[in-house]
Amino acid sequence: MEEGDLQLIRKLIPKDQELKRLWDEHLDFEEKLEQLNKRRYLSTEEELRRKEIQKLKLSGKDQIEEILRKHREA
């Protein structure tokens, strides 16, 4: 994410519980992906889980972007 987005997220998190939940999930997914990506080989199940986490992370990021867009317009 861009620095401006990160600053806005930090500013809004105390006031917006949905944004806080989505941001916490985003960071958790990022950490899980990092752990999976460190492995040299992934089992079929791990590869499927990695792809699932990527999709969830992207979906959450889209929701975060929508919240940020609404706050910028307000």
N, C-alpha and C positions, 0 to 999 in steps of 0.2 A: 504494500500500500504506500501511497505517497505520503510525504511528511505532513502536508496540510491535512490530509484525512486522519492521520494518527493524532494530530493535535486536536482536531475536532472531536474525535472519539474520546480522548482523555477528558475533554471539557464536558462532554454530554453524558458519559457513563454514570456519574453520581445522580443524574436527574432522570435517566431513561433505563429502566430495569430490563426492557427487551433488548436494547442495545448491549447492555452489560452481559446478558445471557448469551447473545450471539457472539460477542467478542471473546468471552471465556471459552465457548465451544470452538471458535476459530483457532485460538491459541492451543487448545487441547488437540485438535485435529492436526495442527502444524507439528506439534511435538510427536504425535504418533507416527505421522508420515516420516519425520526425520529419523525416528528409530527404525522404521521398516527400510528406509532407503540406505541406512548404514550397513545393512546385511548384504553379504555377497550374493546369496541365493535366497529366493523366497519359494516356499511351497505354493502349490496351487491355491490353497485356502488363504495364505498370507497375501498372495497377489490379488485375489478377489477382494480381500479386506482393504488392501491399499487403494484399489480402484473405488471401492465404496466410500472410503474416507475422503478421497479426492473429490468425489461428487458432492458429498455432504459439505465439505469445506467450501466448494464453489457456490453451492446453494446458499449457504450462510453468508458468504461474502456478498452475494447479490442482494440479500436482505439488508445487510449492513449498509451497502451503497444506497439502497432505497431510503433508509432512515436518514442517512446523511444528506441526501438530495432534498428530502422534505424539510430538514432543518435549515439548509441553505436558502431555500425558497421562502421560508417564514420570516 
